[in-house]
Amino acid sequence: MVTCPMCDAVLDVEEDELDEGDELTCEECGDTITVKSTDPLELKSADEDEDEDEDDDFDEDYEDEDEEEESEDEEEDW
């Protein structure tokens, strides 16, 4: 039995027909679901993937700012 990771509704799909990377849509909540792995079956909301990508972009921007500040501090010490 395959269930939606967001609302736990049963999805009308056979587990053995799924491949990694497949995308499904939950009929109950409308969420887009991505198959992350098939053995064991791991489903993840595509919306969660987008949120993680945005978080990664934020972290990279924040790290770049820290490096720039350190460089400026080092220049002032000289």
ChimeraX attribute file (.defattr): number of C-alpha atoms within 10 A of each C-alpha:
attribute: neighborCount
match mode: 1-to-1
recipient: residues
	/A:1	8
	/A:2	15
	/A:3	14
	/A:4	22
	/A:5	15
	/A:6	17
	/A:7	12
	/A:8	12
	/A:9	14
	/A:10	14
	/A:11	16
	/A:12	13
	/A:13	12
	/A:14	9
	/A:15	12
	/A:16	9
	/A:17	8
	/A:18	15
	/A:19	15
	/A:20	14
	/A:21	13
	/A:22	13
	/A:23	16
	/A:24	20
	/A:25	16
	/A:26	20
	/A:27	13
	/A:28	13
	/A:29	12
	/A:30	12
	/A:31	18
	/A:32	17
	/A:33	22
	/A:34	21
	/A:35	18
	/A:36	17
	/A:37	15
	/A:38	15
	/A:39	9
	/A:40	7
	/A:41	14
	/A:42	13
	/A:43	22
	/A:44	18
	/A:45	20
	/A:46	17
	/A:47	13
	/A:48	14
	/A:49	13
	/A:50	11
	/A:51	11
	/A:52	12
	/A:53	12
	/A:54	11
	/A:55	12
	/A:56	12
	/A:57	11
	/A:58	12
	/A:59	12
	/A:60	11
	/A:61	11
	/A:62	11
	/A:63	11
	/A:64	11
	/A:65	12
	/A:66	12
	/A:67	11
	/A:68	11
	/A:69	12
	/A:70	11
	/A:71	11
	/A:72	11
	/A:73	11
	/A:74	10
	/A:75	9
	/A:76	8
	/A:77	6
	/A:78	5
